[in-house]
Amino acid sequence: MKSIALETAQELNDTLRANTGWANGKNFPVDHLHATVAESRWEYENIHGIYLTNEQHAWMGLWMGVCNRNVLRKRHISYMRPKSSVDAIGRIGLFTNTTPEDSVCDAAYLYLFEPSKFRDREIVDIRGVPKPNKVETLLANGFVRKDITKRGRQQPGLVDATGIERVVLVDEWQIALTNFPNIVPDTELVIRRTAIAELAGRISIMSSEVGENYIE
């Protein structure tokens, strides 16, 4: 795995502009990703698998890595798309009592994966399926409802019972890899504190919790 340290927001922006990989953001360094199940309000997002953003939404993975998960949850973050062709970072809004500076980590990690490595896997594409019908479509394509042990407790999820390594295109930005034992990143972007301090200037504080439309 190649590791690249980025000290400024401009370096980060330039790197993301050239990015062609799927992405996953972390608050801490890892050498691989394994399957887990989310705790989303929307059942179709609770697939037991390895979640990545597609290449066009790597900036969302960046913010997931930058935001401190100890004080923020999914419904606390609203993602605002890059507004110009030269911006690859975008902005976020936070529903929190803390300041932007206290809502970010001292270091963040964005892991990139080459999509061509998954090109020969079976694809389940539910991007065009209306949200109320996504779970029904998954169940018709080999998924079953099953409780998964997470942090010592049972969490309901959607498990791919086919046993086949598959790529699920969930919506406009999310990809879930199912039945993969683990995946190793091709590139690790280490986001230094200096860059994160600049990113804090792209954060606004919101007065209400984020709803279903969390991408603006």
Buried (B, 14 or more C-beta within 10 A) or exposed (E): EEEEEBBEBEBBBBBBBEBEBBBBBBBEEBEEBEBBBBEEEEBBBBBBBBBBBBBEBBBBBBBBBBBBBEBBEBBBBBBBEBEEEEBBBBBBBBBBEEEBEEBBBEBBBBBBBBBEEBEEBBEBEBEEBEEEEBBEBBEEBBBEEBEBEBEEEEBEBBBBEBEEBBBBBBBEBBBBBBBBEEBEBBBBBBBBEEBBBBBBEBBEEBEEEBEEEBBE
